[in-house]
Amino acid sequence: MRNINEHTITAAVLDRMAQCEDPRLKEIMSALVRHMHDFAREVKLTEAEWAAGIEFLTATGQKCSDKRQEFILLSDTLGLSMLTVALNHAKSAQATEATVFGPFHVPGAPKLPLGGDISGGAKGEPLFVNTTVRGRDGEPVADAEVDVWEADAEGFYDVQRASLDHPQGRAVFRTDAEGRLWFRGVMPVAYPIPTDGPVGVMLRATKRHPWRPAHVHFMIKAPGYETLITHVFRDGDEYLDSDAVFGVRNSLIGDFVSHRDGIAPDGSVQAKPFHTLKFDFVLEPEAAG
C-alpha cells in the first residue's frame, strides 16, 4: 500500500502482521497497534512529544540494573502492574488477595529456619511475625516456600544500599507440618519509591507523591496451589488510601501490635519497644489443566 495517511496507516500495519502464525502474539500486537494509533490521533501527538516519549523510555531502560527495575516501577506507578494482577489473580472469597510484586525482590535470599531473624542487622524496632499458610478448605499447607522481604526503618531495601555486602530484610522459609511460619524482622515504615530516575520525573510532572504505606512482602509457593505474591500492610498508615503503586487491599491490612517492653513471642526479654503481627494466608488451588 502506497500513499498511506493518518487514516489508513493502522490498517496497513495490521495487514503486515496478517501472516503471524502465533494467534496470541497476533492478538496482542494487533490490539497494541490499534490502541497506540488511536491514542496518537486522539491527543494529536506532535513530533516533539513523540521524541520526548522515546527519550523517556530510553532513560527508563538505562536506569535498570541487576538491582533495580525502573520499568517495573513505571508499570507500578501507572497502575498497569496492579491491573495485570487483578486480571490474572481473581481470588475466591476465602483466599488471600494478591498485589504487586514490586521492584526490590532478589532471588537467592538466605534460607533460614523457622524463628530466624531476617533483619541481617537492618535498622528498626523488632517485629515478630506469626503466620499460618492454609488451603481454601482450611487444610494446612506443609513445607510451603515463603519468600519474605522488607525495607528497613529508614525506608530502604538492602539493594538500595551500595555499601552493603550482605542481604538484609529478606529470607526464605519453609512452613512446618501444620503450615505455620514465624520469624523476626523489623517494624516496617512508609517509604518513597525511588525518584532519582525517569519515574520520579513523571511523578513530579504530574504532581503525584511517591509514598508507599508500610508493608512486608510475601511470596508463597506450594505444589497444587497458585503462587501468592502479596503484602501485609500496617494498619493506620497515612498512605493506605494513596499508595503510589495502587497496591492496597482492605483484606491485606494487618494489625501490627506495639509493646513497650516485655517477653517477645520467641521468649526473649525485650527492654525496648517491639511489635507483633499475626496474619494467616489462604492459598487458591492451582487451576486444572
C-alpha positions in Angstrom: 0.0 0.0 0.0 1.3 3.4 -1.0 0.3 7.0 -0.1 -0.5 6.0 3.4 -2.0 8.7 5.6 -3.2 9.1 9.2 -6.5 7.4 8.4 -5.1 4.3 6.5 -1.9 3.6 8.3 -3.4 1.5 11.1 -5.0 -1.0 8.6 -1.7 -1.1 6.7 0.3 -2.1 9.8 -2.3 -4.7 10.8 -2.2 -6.1 7.2 1.6 -6.6 7.5 1.0 -8.9 10.6 -1.7 -10.9 8.9 0.6 -13.9 8.4 1.7 -14.2 12.0 1.3 -17.9 13.0 1.1 -17.3 16.7 -2.6 -16.4 17.4 -1.9 -14.9 20.8 1.0 -12.8 19.6 -1.1 -11.6 16.7 -3.9 -10.7 19.0 -1.7 -8.7 21.4 0.3 -6.9 18.7 -2.8 -6.0 16.7 -4.5 -4.6 19.8 -1.3 -2.7 20.7 -1.1 -1.1 17.3 -4.7 -0.1 17.2 -4.6 1.4 20.7 -1.3 3.3 20.1 -2.5 4.7 16.8 -5.9 5.7 18.3 -4.0 7.4 21.2 -1.8 9.4 18.8 -4.8 10.5 16.8 -6.8 11.4 20.0 -4.2 13.6 21.5 -2.8 14.8 18.1 0.7 13.8 19.1 3.4 16.1 17.9 6.8 15.0 16.7 8.4 16.8 19.6 6.2 14.9 22.1 6.9 11.6 20.3 10.6 12.2 20.6 10.2 13.1 24.3 8.4 9.8 24.9 11.2 7.9 23.2 13.8 9.7 25.3 11.8 8.9 28.5 11.6 5.2 27.7 15.3 5.1 26.7 16.2 6.7 30.0 13.9 4.2 31.8 15.8 1.3 30.3 19.2 2.8 31.1 18.2 3.1 34.7 17.6 -0.6 35.0 20.2 -2.9 36.6 20.5 -6.2 38.3 19.4 -4.4 41.5 16.8 -2.0 40.1 14.0 -2.4 37.6 12.8 1.0 36.5 10.3 -0.4 34.0 8.5 -2.4 36.8 8.5 0.8 38.8 7.0 2.7 35.8 4.4 -0.1 35.4 3.6 0.0 39.1 3.1 3.8 39.2 0.8 3.8 36.1 -1.4 1.1 37.7 -0.6 -1.4 34.9 1.0 -3.9 37.3 -2.0 -3.9 39.7 -4.4 -4.1 36.7 -2.5 -7.2 35.4 -2.6 -8.8 38.9 -6.3 -8.1 39.1 -6.9 -9.6 35.7 -4.9 -12.8 36.4 -5.5 -13.4 40.1 -9.2 -13.1 40.8 -9.4 -14.9 44.2 -12.3 -16.7 45.8 -13.7 -15.0 48.9 -11.7 -17.3 51.2 -8.3 -16.9 49.5 -5.7 -14.1 50.3 -5.7 -11.4 47.7 -2.6 -10.8 45.6 -0.9 -7.5 45.0 2.1 -6.0 43.1 5.4 -7.8 43.1 7.4 -4.6 43.4 11.0 -3.9 42.0 13.0 -5.0 45.0 12.7 -8.8 45.1 16.0 -10.5 44.8 16.3 -14.3 44.1 18.6 -16.4 46.2 17.7 -14.8 49.6 19.2 -16.6 52.7 17.3 -19.8 53.7 16.5 -19.6 57.4 15.0 -21.9 59.9 11.6 -21.1 61.5 12.1 -18.4 64.0 15.0 -16.9 62.2 15.9 -13.2 62.1 15.6 -11.8 58.5 16.9 -8.3 59.5 20.6 -9.1 59.0 21.4 -6.1 61.1 19.0 -3.7 59.4 17.9 -0.7 61.5 14.4 -0.9 63.1 12.4 -1.9 66.1 12.0 -5.6 66.4 8.9 -7.2 64.7 7.8 -10.7 65.5 5.7 -12.3 62.8 3.5 -15.4 63.3 1.5 -16.8 60.3 -0.1 -19.9 59.0 -0.5 -21.0 55.4 -3.6 -22.9 54.6 -5.6 -24.0 51.6 -9.1 -22.7 50.8 -10.7 -25.6 52.6 -8.7 -25.0 55.8 -6.1 -27.6 55.2 -2.6 -26.7 56.5 0.0 -26.3 53.7 3.1 -28.0 54.9 6.6 -27.3 53.5 5.4 -24.2 51.6 8.2 -22.0 50.4 7.7 -18.5 51.8 9.9 -15.7 50.5 9.8 -12.6 52.7 11.4 -9.2 52.1 11.0 -5.7 53.6 12.6 -2.3 53.9 14.5 -1.1 57.0 13.5 1.7 59.4 14.8 4.3 57.0 12.7 3.0 54.2 15.5 1.4 52.2 15.8 -2.2 50.9 19.2 -3.8 51.1 19.7 -3.5 47.3 19.4 0.3 47.6 22.5 0.5 49.9 25.6 0.4 47.7 27.9 -0.2 50.6 26.1 -3.2 51.9 27.8 -6.5 51.3 25.2 -9.0 52.6 21.4 -9.4 52.5 19.2 -7.5 54.9 15.5 -7.7 55.4 14.9 -10.8 53.3 14.9 -14.6 53.7 13.2 -17.8 52.6 11.4 -20.1 55.0 9.6 -23.4 54.9 6.3 -23.9 56.8 6.1 -26.7 59.3 3.7 -29.7 59.2 0.9 -27.5 60.5 1.5 -24.8 57.9 3.0 -22.5 60.5 5.7 -19.9 60.0 7.3 -17.5 62.4 10.2 -15.1 62.2 11.8 -11.9 63.4 12.3 -8.8 61.3 11.9 -5.0 61.8 8.8 -2.9 62.0 8.0 -1.6 58.5 7.7 2.1 57.8 6.2 4.1 55.0 8.8 5.0 52.3 9.0 6.8 49.0 9.7 4.8 45.9 13.0 5.8 44.1 12.5 9.2 42.4 16.0 9.7 41.1 15.1 8.3 37.7 12.5 8.8 34.9 9.7 7.6 37.1 10.5 10.4 39.6 10.4 12.9 36.8 7.0 11.6 35.7 5.6 11.8 39.3 6.8 15.3 39.9 5.4 16.5 36.5 2.0 15.1 37.3 2.0 16.4 40.9 1.9 12.9 42.5 3.6 11.8 45.7 6.0 8.8 45.7 5.0 7.3 49.0 4.1 3.7 49.8 2.4 2.6 53.1 4.4 0.4 55.4 4.3 -3.2 54.5 6.0 -6.6 54.4 6.3 -8.6 51.2 5.4 -12.3 50.9 5.7 -14.8 48.0 4.3 -18.2 48.9 4.8 -21.3 46.7 3.4 -24.8 47.2 2.6 -27.7 44.9 -1.1 -27.8 44.0 -1.7 -24.2 44.8 -1.4 -20.9 42.9 1.7 -18.9 43.8 0.7 -16.0 46.0 2.5 -12.7 45.8 1.2 -10.2 48.3 1.9 -7.7 51.0 0.7 -7.2 54.6 0.2 -3.5 55.2 0.4 -1.7 58.5 -3.0 -0.5 59.8 -3.3 3.2 60.4 -0.6 4.2 57.8 -1.3 7.6 56.3 -0.7 6.4 52.8 -3.1 3.4 52.7 -5.5 5.4 50.6 -3.0 6.9 48.2 -0.4 4.2 47.7 1.9 5.3 44.8 1.6 1.9 43.1 -2.2 1.3 43.9 -1.5 -2.0 45.7 -3.5 -1.7 48.9 -6.4 -4.1 49.6 -8.5 -3.9 52.7 -8.0 -7.7 53.3 -4.2 -7.2 53.4 -4.2 -4.7 56.2 -2.7 -6.3 59.3 -2.8 -5.5 63.0 0.8 -4.6 63.9 0.6 -4.6 67.7 3.1 -2.4 69.6 4.5 -3.4 73.0 6.6 -1.1 75.3 8.7 -4.0 76.6 8.2 -7.5 77.9 8.5 -11.1 76.8 8.5 -11.4 73.0 6.9 -14.4 71.2 10.3 -16.0 70.8 10.8 -16.0 74.6 13.4 -13.2 74.6 13.2 -10.3 77.1 12.7 -7.0 75.3 13.6 -3.9 77.3 12.6 -1.6 74.4 9.6 -1.3 72.2 8.8 -4.2 69.9 5.9 -5.2 67.7 4.0 -8.4 66.8 2.0 -9.3 63.7 -0.3 -12.3 63.3 -1.6 -12.9 59.8 -2.9 -16.0 58.1 -2.6 -16.8 54.4 -5.1 -18.8 52.4 -3.9 -20.2 49.0 -6.0 -20.7 46.0 -5.9 -24.2 44.5 -4.0 -24.5 41.2 -6.3 -24.3 38.2 -6.8 -27.6 36.4 -5.1 -28.1 33.1 
